[in-house]
Every structure is written in structure tokens, then in C-alpha cells.
Amino acid sequence: MNDIYVTLTGNVAAEPRQYTFEDGLRVTSLRVLTSHRYFDKKTGQWTDGDRVCFTVRCWRALGDNVATSVRAGQPVVVSGRLRIREFGPEGDRRFMPEIEASAVGHDLRWGTGAFTKPERGGGTTSMSKEMRDRLDEETQDWAMATRPGRASSPTVRILGAPDQEQPEPLDDDTETHLTEDRAAA
């Protein structure tokens, strides 16, 4: 199977979550909300197109850097491999677009930034299929964000949200607010 590589721009829709596995491997997951804007010639105004929310996974050093640099509401550019996850019981299958990031950065069209290179050490580790499946299950709640009465996900470290075990679910008003903030900038 050929991999599909994509680059997307959007706003971070929820605080990044960093996971650490038993062998010390770390991954940071975040949600990026993107929408297509176009100029409607009939009305003479800019119009929002469809909104799509992607889960972005950042492994190893990239994940550490994203965990310390990126916060909810910030505009980002993400490049990586597209993956479509399928889950749920038969008859109620759900699909979630996911990007395994090779690069993440702030979108400097909307602000300024400063670069700092962190000091690193240590070796590389690999992830087992069981650990990968566990991570898939723990981020599954993001695909169900608009579904009322969903079960809460396992406790993870929510970056930028001290003393809070789980973030509030993202509702349509939050997504609209993020899109409007980006359009106003």
C-alpha cells in the first residue's frame, strides 16, 4: 500500500495530550481543526466551507517539542502521513482521519515565533501492537466529540491544563469560535 502524505493548516482544537508507555516511549496527540474558506461571488463575501478535525500524532522528539510548544487555539501547519482509523461495532462503524506527523510548526501568517533547540539524550525504542491499540482506544473519544452521553476516556496527561483530568468536550460553539478567531487574525 502506498502512503499518502499531506500538509494541513488549522487551529489546535484541544490541549495536546502526551502519553508515556511502559518502555519510556512518548507520543503526543493533538486535534487540529481545519476549514476551507472561499470567496462566494454571488454574495461578495468570504464563506466557511466544511470543517474537518484531524487527530495528529507526534512521536519521540517531535512529540516532546509539540508538548512544550503548542497550545489550544494556536494556528499550526502539520505535515505527515495520512491514516484513516476505523472503529466501532458492526453497523455503527466510524472513521477518523489521522496524521502521523513528520513536522509541526506554528503558522506564522497569524503571529511570530522564536526557535529554541532543546538538549536531547537517550536511545530509541519501538512500540508494540498492543501499546499502539491502547493509544488508538484512548484517542477514540475525539471522534465522538459531538456525540452526547459518550463515555469518558482513560486518564492521560493533559498539557497546559493543571489539576484537570479530562478536557471539556469540543462542541460546535468552540469549533466555530476557533474558526472565527482564525478568520479574524
N, C-alpha and C positions, 0 to 999 in steps of 0.2 A: 504494500500500500504506500502511495506517495504522501508525504506530509504536505500540508498547506500552511504556508507562513503568511501572517497578516500583521498589519500595523494599524492600531486604532488610537483615536484621541477621544477623551471624555473626562468626566469628573469622577473622583473616588466617591462611591456612594455609601460606604460604611467604613468604620475604622478597620485597618488591617488586623488580621489575626495571625499570630505566629505560633506554630506547633513545633514541639521538640519530641522526637521519638526516643525510644529506649537506647538506641545506639548513638545518640547525640546528633543525628541528622536533623536539621531545621528547615522548615518551609514556611513561607509567609503567603497567606491568601488574602486577596482583596477583591472588592467588586468595583467595576468600572461601568458607569452609565454613559452611554453614547447615544446621540441622536443626530439625525441628518437634518440640516436646515437648508431651505431653498427659497428662492425669491419667486413668489407667486405673481405672475404678470397680470392676472385678472384683478387681484385685489391691490397690487402695488406694494405689498408688504412681505417681510420675511416670515416664513411659516415653519413650525417644527414638524419634522417627519416622524417616522416611527422611532421609538426609544427601545434600545436593546441593552440589557445588563449582562456583562461578561464576568465570570469568575476568572481571576488571574492568579496563577501560582508562580511563586518565585522561590527557587531552590538555592540552598547554600549561601554563598557570599552575597548574591543578588538579593536574596530574601532578607538577610541581615540589614543590608543597606536600605531596602524599601521599608523595613520595620522602623528604622530610626529616622527616615526622611519624609515619608508620605503620610498625610492625614486626610480624613474625610472632608469632602468638599473641594479638594485641590484638583486642578486640571493636570492630567498626565498624558503622556504618549507611551504606548506599550507595543513592543514588537515581540513576536514569538510564534509558536506552533499552535494552530487551531485544533481543538479536540472537542467533539460533541459527546457529552456523557448522557447515557440513557439509564433511567432508574424508575422504580415504582412497580406496583403489582400489574399483572397482565390485565389489559382492558383500561388501565389508567396510567399508561406509560408517560413519562415526562422526559424532556430533553433540555439540556443546559449547555450553552456554548461556554467553552473554557479555553483560556490561552495559557500555555506553558511558556512563560516569559523568558526571553533571552536578553531583553533590555527594557528598562522602565526609567522614565525621567519626567520631570515637571515640564509642562507645556509652557514655554517661555513667551508665547504670544500673550499670555494673560498676567505675567509678572516677571520678577527677576529671581535669580538663584545664585548660590555660591557652592563651589565644589570643595569637598574635603575628602581626602583619601584615608580610609581607616587602616590601622595596622592589623595584619592577619597572622594567623598561625594555625597549625594543626593539619591533619590529613583529610582525605576524602573518605566518605562512607557511602554505602549503597542502601537502597530501600527495598524491603521485601514486598511481595504482592499483598500480604496481609496488612502491612502498615499502609500501603497505598489505598487499599479498600477502606480502611478505617478513616483515612483522610477524606475520601470521597463521601462517606456517610456523614462526617462531621460538617461538611460544607453544603450538604444537600438542602438545608433549611433556606439557603439563599435562593434556590429555585422556587421555593414555596412562599416567598416574601409577601405576596398579595393574597395568599390563601388564608382565610380566617380559621382560628382554632387549631393551628398546627402545633405539633409537639415541639418542645424546646430541644435544642441540640446539646451535646455534651459540653462541659465547661472547658473553655480554652482561654488563652491569654489574649485579651482584647487590648491592643496597643492604643495608648492615648486616652484610655478610659479607666482611671484608677478606681478601685473598690466597686467595680461593676462586673458581674459575671457574664452577662449577655447584653448585646446591643438591642435597642428597640427595633422592632421590625420596620423595614422601609416601606412606607405607604406611598400612595400616589401623590400626596401633597409634598413629601420630601423629594421625590423624583422630579416633580415639577419645579420645586424651589431650586434644586441643583441645576436644572436645565436653564431656568431663568437667570440664575447667577452667572452662568457661563455666557449667556447671550448678552447680558448687561455689561460684561467686562470688556 
